[in-house]
Amino acid sequence: MTDFHEKRAAERFAVSPHVDCAFASPVLEDFGKIKIKNISSTGVGLIVTEPVATGMLLVIKLVNSDKKFTKTMLVRVVHATPQASGTYLVGGTLDTPLTYEELCALVM
């Protein structure tokens, strides 16, 4: 029998019988680093190099290294407008709004 050593950083616990996973989906494609044009507590404007469909769900990771801030968010695409530069301006709504403190960490 092999000697098993726990490698997890934190102990895991069983959930109550009423807990479900409401949604799970693979991330199919990585666009790489994209530019954030603007942001509010409920939405974000992105500049991307690939076309995306209205209604598509994107996972984005917001980072401000100066403030040691990172947050992974879900964004529902509302529009994807082609730009003269060959890029696309994508507007989307955040699945969960940013708090005032989180928004400040990104804009100040």
C-alpha positions in Angstrom: 0.0 0.0 0.0 1.4 3.4 -0.9 1.8 6.2 1.7 -0.7 9.0 0.8 0.3 12.5 1.8 -2.3 15.2 1.8 -1.3 18.0 -0.6 -4.3 20.3 -0.3 -3.6 23.7 1.3 -6.9 23.7 3.2 -9.1 20.9 4.6 -12.2 20.1 2.5 -15.6 19.5 4.1 -18.7 17.6 3.0 -21.6 19.9 2.0 -25.1 19.7 3.3 -27.6 17.7 1.3 -29.2 20.9 0.1 -26.1 22.2 -1.7 -26.0 21.8 -5.5 -23.7 23.0 -8.3 -26.0 25.0 -10.5 -23.7 25.4 -13.4 -20.4 24.1 -14.7 -18.8 24.7 -18.1 -15.4 24.2 -19.6 -13.5 27.3 -20.8 -13.1 26.4 -24.5 -10.7 29.1 -25.7 -8.2 31.5 -24.2 -8.0 34.9 -25.9 -4.9 35.7 -23.9 -4.4 39.2 -22.5 -7.1 41.7 -23.5 -7.4 45.4 -23.0 -10.1 46.8 -20.6 -11.5 49.9 -22.1 -13.8 50.9 -19.2 -15.6 49.4 -16.2 -18.5 50.1 -13.8 -19.9 48.2 -10.9 -22.1 46.2 -13.2 -20.4 46.1 -16.6 -17.2 46.2 -18.5 -15.9 47.3 -21.9 -13.2 45.1 -23.5 -11.1 45.3 -26.6 -10.6 41.8 -28.0 -9.0 40.4 -31.2 -11.5 37.6 -31.8 -15.2 38.0 -32.6 -17.5 36.9 -29.8 -21.2 36.2 -29.9 -23.9 38.2 -28.1 -25.1 36.3 -25.1 -21.8 34.4 -24.8 -20.4 34.0 -21.2 -16.8 35.0 -20.7 -14.5 34.5 -17.8 -12.2 37.4 -17.1 -9.5 38.0 -14.5 -9.2 41.6 -13.4 -5.8 42.6 -12.1 -4.3 45.7 -10.6 -0.8 44.6 -9.5 0.0 48.0 -7.8 -2.9 47.4 -5.4 -2.4 43.6 -5.2 -5.9 43.1 -6.5 -7.2 40.2 -8.5 -10.7 39.0 -9.2 -12.1 36.5 -11.6 -15.5 37.4 -12.9 -18.2 36.1 -15.3 -19.3 38.6 -18.1 -22.3 38.1 -20.3 -21.6 39.7 -23.8 -24.2 42.3 -24.7 -22.6 43.6 -27.9 -19.4 43.0 -30.0 -18.8 45.9 -32.3 -16.1 45.6 -35.0 -13.5 48.4 -34.9 -11.4 49.9 -37.7 -8.3 48.4 -36.2 -9.5 44.9 -36.8 -10.4 44.4 -33.1 -13.8 44.2 -31.4 -15.3 46.4 -28.7 -17.1 44.1 -26.4 -19.6 45.3 -23.8 -20.8 43.0 -21.2 -22.6 42.8 -17.9 -20.9 41.4 -14.8 -22.6 38.3 -13.3 -21.9 39.7 -9.9 -21.5 43.5 -9.4 -18.2 44.8 -8.1 -18.3 46.3 -4.7 -17.4 50.0 -4.3 -14.0 49.0 -2.9 -13.3 46.6 -5.8 -14.3 49.3 -8.3 -12.0 51.8 -6.6 -9.1 49.3 -6.7 -9.5 49.2 -10.5 -10.1 52.8 -11.3 -8.0 54.8 -8.8 
